Amino acid sequence: MMIAIKLLQDSVPIGEIIFARSLLGMLAVATVYKLRGEFEGRFVIRSVRAHAFWALTAAMAMGMWFICITLIPLPEATAIGFAMPLLVVAMAFFILGETVRIVRWIAILTGLAGVCIIVWPRLGVGASYSSASAIGAALALGAAICWALAQTLLRRLTRTETSGSAVLSFSIATMILSLFSIPLGWTLPDAGQWGLILLCGVAGGFGQLCVAESLRFAEASALAPFEYLAFPIASLAAILFFGEYPDTNVWLGLPLVIAGGLLVIYREHQLSKRAAS
């Protein structure tokens, strides 16, 4: 999905890409449910207010994320995005009232220190804050914060709502917000661009569905380490397609970010085993 966005960034407006991603992603998810005979009742929205908070927050996160990867290299954006699971733990404490003890707070602070190292050349003292790269780094941070808040709201939402209805409300919110970019200019894509737009929407939709479905078969703490595969995959894609290489500050900060994230995962796994016993 990220490769398709970067390949389209100079020819198709980002608002148009977001609209297509949301529409095609929703259709892809609906098709999977239909083929599995699970369509009935999957997209029923019971609480409009609860969905509105989740959907708007997630839509803002996706908008900022899509823009940021057109402004900074993919490896850097991916590394900054790893702040999200750390922020989810902190927000679960403040919003959901979950207990977060000293080990996980240390992990959160360690990971966020790594994020600060990564963004320092863009947003630190003496940086050019009006540059495209600084704006991209700021948007990547904003996307991580909004995604974390959205994930926290989603955990509360799915206690009473289906995952299909969450996909529906998210898609509707992103499509509505993307329409405000029409005055900035939408274009009629050619055949090649339509192919990339289709790839973006289907990959995003199926990826979202795979994440949701995986949680039916394994604990979140067992699945979370797979998220860190995004960095080598994104780095390889960035090198092959765009000639982008991770900067030194990314290599310096990323180990701290991953260490913090893995410590949180390890602690979550310990606590879940203790609760089960």
N, C-alpha and C positions, 0 to 999 in steps of 0.2 A: 504493500500500500504506500509506504513512504517513498519507494523508488518511483512509483507512478506519479505521485504528487510532484516530486522534484523534476521529473521529465516534462510535466505539464506546466510548470510554474511560469514559464515565459510566454505561453500561448493561450492558456485558459485561466480566467480569473479564479481566485481561490474560493470565492463565495459560490461560484458555479460548481466547483469540484466538491465542496462540502455538501451542497444540495444533492448532487448525483450520488455521492458516497452514502448519504443517509437513505435516499430512496431505494437504491439498489441493494444496500445492506439489509434493509427491512424486508424487501422482496425475497432475498436469498434465505433469510431466517424463516420467513413464512413458508417458503417452498419446502425447506427441510422438515418442518413440522407437518406439512400436508402429506409429504411422501411417507412419513412415519406414522400417519394416522393419529397425530396428536394435536391437530389444529384447533379442535373444538375447545373453547374456553381459554385458550392460551393468551389471547390479547384483550381480555376483559379488564378495564380500568375501574377499580372500585373507589379509590380515593384520588380525586383530581388534584387536590392540594398537595398531597404527599408526592405524587408523580411530578407536579410542577417544579417543586424544589429540586428534586433529583435531576430531572430532565434539563432544566435551565443551567444548572451547575455543570453537568456533563457536556452540554452543548458549548458553553463558554470554554471549557477545557479543550474540546476538540478543535474549536476555531483557533485558539491560541497555538495549539500544537501544530496544526496544519500550516499556519503562517510562519512559525518559528523554524520549521525544517526547510523553508525556502530561503532563510536568512543566515543560518549557521550550518556547519557540516553535520551530517547525520550522526557520526560517532559522538560528537559533543552533545547534541540534542538528546540522544539516547542516554548518555551518562547522567545528564541533569535530570532526566525523567525518572531515574532510579530513586530520587528523593521521595517519590509518591508513596511507596509502601511504608517508609519510615514515618511520613506525615500521617498516614492512616492510623497507625498505632497511637500517635499523640492525639489525634482528633477523636479516636474512640474513647480516650480518657476524658476529654473535655465535653464531648457531645453525647456519647452513649453512657458515660459513667462507668466504663470498664476499669478494672484495676490494672494499673501499669506500675510495676515495681522498678527498683533501682537498676537492675540488669538491662531492661529494655530502654530505660531513659539514657543509660550510657551508650547503648547501641544507636539510639536516635541521634544523640549529639555527635557521636563518631561519624556517622554517615553524613550528617549535615555539614560537618567540618570539611569532609571531602567535597561536597557540593560547592562550598565556598571557595575551595582551591580551584575547582574547575572553572567557575565563573569569574574569578578575580581579574584576569586580563581584560574581560569585557565590562565588568561592573565595579571593579575595585577603584581605589584612589588613583586619580590621574587618568582614568579611562575616558574615551570619547563617548559619552552617554547618548549622543544623538546618532551615532553610527548604526548602520543596519545590523552589524553583528551584536552590538550592545542591546538593541531592541529585540533581536532574536533570542539572546540569552535571557532577557527579562521575561519574554513571552514563554520560554521553556519553563522557567521557574513558576510563572503564573499558571501554566497548564498543569504542572505537577501538584500545585496547591489545590486547584479546582478539581483535578481528578481524585485527589485524596479525599476532599470533602464529598465529592459525588459517590465514591466508594463507601464512605461512612453512611451517607444517606441511603444508599442502595441496600446496605446490610439491614437497616431498619425497615426499608420499604418491602423487602422480600419476605418479611415475617408474615405479611398479609396479602401480598400481591405476587403474581407469577412473573418469571423472568421474561416471558414473551411480552407481557404488558409493559415491562420496563424498557425493552427494546423499542416498542411502539412509541411510547411517550418521548423517549430520547430522540428517535428519528423525526417525529413531528416537530419537536422543539428546534432541532438543528435545521430542518428545512425552512421553518418559518423565519428564523434568525438570518439564514443565508439569503433570503429574498431581499433583505434590506441592502444587499450589495449590488442589486440590479442597476441602480443609477451610476455605479462605478464602471459599468460596461460588462455585459455578458456576450459571448461569441457563439457562433455556430461551429462546433468542432468538425474537423475532417475525419476520415475513416480511422486513421491511426490514432488520433486523439480520443475518438470514441472508444477504441480498444483499451487505451490506458485508463479512461474513466470507468469502463466496465471492470477492469482489473482492480482498480482502487475500491469500488463499491463492493464487489463480491469478496475480495480478500478481507476487507474490513468487516463485513457482515459475518463471514464464516469464522474469522478469527475471534470475534466477539462471542459467537455461539459456541465455539470450541472451549473457550475459557469457562463459560457458564456450565457447559455440559461436563467438563472435567471435574468440577466440584461435586458432581453427583457420585463419583466413583472413588475419590480420594480426598484426604484432608487438605485444606488450604496450605498448611505448613509443609506438606510433602510436595506440593505443586509449585510453590513460590520460587524455589531455586531455578526453575526453567526460565523464569523471566530474564535472568541474567545472560541467557543465550542471545538475547537481542543485541548485545553490544558487539560480539564478534561477527554476527550475521550482518548487522548494519555497517560495521567497519569494512567488511569485505565488499559489500555492495557499493559503499561510498568510494572505495578505491577503484573498483572495476568500472563503474558507470560514470563517476564524476571526478576522479582523481583527487578525492579528499582523504587526508590522513589525520588520525587523532593527534592533537597537539600535545606538547609536553605536560601542560597543566592537567590535561585529561588523564594521562598515565599516572600523574602524581596523586590526583584526587580520587580516581576511580577505586583503587584498592580500599580506601577508607569507606567509601559509599557501599561497596559490596560487603566488606567486613561487618559494617553496621547492620546491613540488611540480613546477612546470614546469621548474625547473632540473635536478631529478633526472631527469625524463623526457628532457630534451634531452641530458643526459650519458649516459643509458642508450642513447639512439639513436646517439650518437657511437660509443660502445663497440661496439655491435652491428654498425655499419657497418665499423668497423676490424677486428673479428673476421672478418666476412664476406670482406673484401678480403684 
